[in-house]
Amino acid sequence: MDLKKLLGDVPWITKNGNLDLTRFPIDNILKQALSEDEQKFKTGLSVLSSMCGYGRTEAGVFLMGVLLNCDDNWEKRITIVEAMRTIHTKPCADLLFNELKRVKSSNTTRRYLATVIKVLSAMPSELVEDGFESLAEDRSFSPKMRDKFRAALEKRFFDGHGW
């Protein structure tokens, strides 16, 4: 079967029949990421995250915007932050560090904050080292939270992630 004949001239399908996320149209994906339908929302975020992984900077910018415009629905925020794991930029790291400062730790927010720390911990050291050091010394956080920030730094050090 001739894929070219079957699909027509679709620029985001490679000659091998694979999806090329660097050329895939983003408009409908953006709409999905803003959907109130949970499945469409999650699918949109997942595709945007994949697009970021393939170098689509605009997808990462949009994911950060979705987080900034999300209400305090912690499950939804967790899903957004998890999708941001492929954005390795200083603005993304800064946004997530600001989330750690903005959101007070409680039973309700604990999983969200843990997700933010996890995503930050996976970023390159040059993006997060100063931020974690600053938070680890910030007395406005509880000793337990400061210990979590130190643990993130120590894990990076002992796992050989770039120091």
N, C-alpha and C positions, 0 to 999 in steps of 0.2 A: 504494500500500500504506500502510495506517495504522500508523505506528510505535507509537502508544499501544496499539493492539489487539495488535500483534505482541509487544511487550515487556511489556505489562501496566503496572502502576504502579511503575516503577523510578525512584527519585528522582535517581539520578546520571546519567540520560540526559536531555539537554535536549530541548526540543520539536523542535529541528533534527536530533536523532539523534546529537549529539556527547556525548562523555564529560565529565562535570563532576567533575574531580578534587577539588573542594572538598567534594563530597558522597559520593564513592566510599568504600565500606567498606574499612577499613585492615587488618582482622584477617588475612585470607588473604595479603595482601601482606607483612605482618610475618613470617608463617610462611615465605614464599618467601625472604625476605632472610636467614633463618637456615638455609636448606636446605643440605645437603651436595652436592646436585646443582648443578653449576656453572651450568647454564642458568637454573634456577629462582632461584638466588642472584643472578645478574646481572639477571634480569628484575625481581625484587623490589627490588633497589637502584635500578634505573632508574625504576621507578614511584614509589618513595619520593622520589627526587630531583625528579621532576616534581611530586609533591604539594607538596614544599617550595616549588617555584617558584610554585605557586598559593596559597601562604600557609598550608599545613598545618604548623604549628609542631611538632606531635607527630611528624610524619614525620622532621623534622630531628633531633629529640631521639633518636628511635630509631636513625637513622643514626650519630649520635655514639656511642650505646651499643654498636652493632655493632662499631665500630672499637675501643672500649675493651675489648671482650670477645673480640677476635680474637687468635689466637695469632700468632706471628711468621712467618706465611705471607705473604711479601712481595707476591706477585702478588694475593692476595686483599685485602690491605691497600690496594694501589694502586687496585683496583676500588672499594673503599669510599670512599677519599679522593676519587676522581674523582666519585663520586655526591654527595659533600658540596659540590660546587661551587655549588650553589644555596642553601646555608645562609650567609647573611650576618649572623651574630650574633657578639657578643663571646665568648660561651662556645665557639663553634665555632673562632674564631680562636685563642683561648687553648689549646684542645685541640690544634690543629695545631702551634702554637708549642712546646707541651710535647713533642709527638712529635719535633720537630727537636732538642730537648734530650735526650730519652730515648734515641733511636736513634743509635748511633755509625755514622759513615760508613764504608762498606767496599764492596768490589766487589758484595757481595750486596744491600746496602741502598741503593745509590746511586740507582737508578731510583725507589724509594719516596720517598726524601728529595726528589728533584727534583719528583715529583708533589705532595708537600706544599707545596713552595715555589711551584709553579705555581698551585695552588688558592688559597693565601694571597695571591698577587700579583693575583689577579682580584677580591679583596674590596675594599670601600671603604677608602680611606686611613685614615679615623678608626679602623678596626678593626685595622690592621696596621702603621701607621707606627712606633709606639713599639716594637712587638715586633721588627721588622726592625732598627731602630736599635740596640736592646739586643743582639741577636745579632751584629750587625756589629762591636760593640765587645768582645764576649765572647772573651777569650783562651783559653778552653777549647776553642774551635773552631779548626780549622786555618786558615791564611791563605786557602786556596782556598775554604773554606766561608764565611768572613767576606766574601770578595769576592763570592760568590753572593748573600749577604744585601744587600750594598751595591748590587749590580746590580739586585736587585729594587726597591730604593728609587729608584735612578736611573731605571729604566725608568718607574716610576710618575711621577716628576717630569717627565721629558721627553715622556712620552706624554700628559701633561695629565690624569692620573687623579685629580686632586683636591688638589694642594698649592697 
